[in-house]
Amino acid sequence: MEGEDTGDHTNIISDTLLVNHLYTHILFNSGTARSFVNFEFVKKLASKPDEMDIQIYVTTPLGTVYHTDIIFGDCAVNVEGRTLPADLVQLEL
């Protein structure tokens, strides 16, 4: 992410996890308020999206920039048997 320190990188998980009882590939950082999921997954979520007051810009290692203001709040992410609350930001990757 540009313009924001993503914090301690040991908190970042990029894996297939259980989110609201659905398996998906997620970039999850337990040290931040938000994590990212793709557009195809959010179509399966029962919750409705909210629009953030800001645009979030994410730059990939190859230099591609994605932006979004769509968020799904109060989701449950299961990591090694532990359920963690998360706000999931939709990215069209």
C-alpha positions in Angstrom: 0.0 0.0 0.0 1.2 3.4 -0.8 1.3 6.2 1.8 0.6 3.9 4.7 2.9 1.6 6.7 1.6 -1.9 6.5 3.2 -2.6 9.9 5.0 -5.8 11.0 5.1 -8.1 8.0 5.1 -11.2 10.2 1.4 -10.6 10.7 0.7 -11.0 7.0 -0.9 -14.2 5.7 -1.5 -14.9 2.0 -3.3 -18.2 1.9 -6.7 -19.9 1.4 -8.7 -19.3 4.6 -12.2 -19.8 5.8 -14.0 -16.4 5.7 -17.7 -16.3 6.8 -17.9 -20.1 6.3 -16.5 -19.8 2.7 -13.0 -20.7 1.5 -11.1 -18.0 -0.3 -7.6 -16.8 -1.1 -7.0 -13.8 1.1 -4.2 -11.3 1.9 -4.8 -11.0 5.6 -2.9 -8.8 8.0 -3.8 -9.3 11.7 -1.9 -6.1 12.5 -4.1 -3.8 10.5 -7.7 -2.8 10.4 -8.3 -4.1 6.8 -7.5 -7.1 4.7 -8.1 -7.7 1.0 -10.2 -10.1 -1.1 -11.0 -10.3 -4.8 -14.2 -9.4 -6.6 -15.2 -13.0 -7.4 -15.2 -13.9 -3.7 -17.2 -11.0 -2.5 -20.0 -12.0 -4.9 -20.5 -15.0 -2.6 -20.6 -13.1 0.7 -24.0 -12.6 2.3 -23.1 -9.2 3.7 -23.6 -6.0 1.8 -20.7 -3.7 0.9 -20.1 -0.3 2.2 -18.4 2.6 0.5 -15.4 4.1 2.3 -14.9 7.8 2.6 -11.4 7.4 1.0 -9.9 5.5 -2.0 -7.3 2.9 -1.1 -4.5 2.4 -3.6 -2.4 -0.8 -3.7 0.7 -1.2 -5.8 1.8 -4.7 -6.7 5.5 -5.7 -6.9 5.2 -5.4 -10.7 4.0 -1.8 -10.4 0.4 -2.3 -11.2 -1.8 0.0 -9.2 -5.3 -1.0 -8.0 -7.8 1.3 -6.2 -11.0 0.7 -4.4 -13.4 2.2 -1.9 -15.6 -0.9 -1.3 -15.4 -2.7 2.1 -17.2 -5.6 3.7 -17.3 -5.0 7.5 -17.4 -7.4 10.4 -16.3 -10.6 8.6 -15.0 -13.6 10.4 -11.6 -15.0 9.3 -10.6 -18.4 10.6 -6.8 -18.8 11.0 -5.6 -22.1 12.5 -8.8 -22.7 14.4 -9.0 -19.2 15.7 -11.7 -16.7 14.5 -10.6 -13.2 14.0 -12.8 -10.2 13.0 -11.9 -8.4 9.8 -13.0 -5.7 7.5 -12.4 -6.9 4.0 -11.6 -4.5 1.2 -12.5 -5.6 -2.3 -9.7 -5.5 -4.9 -10.2 -6.5 -8.5 -7.0 -8.5 -8.9 
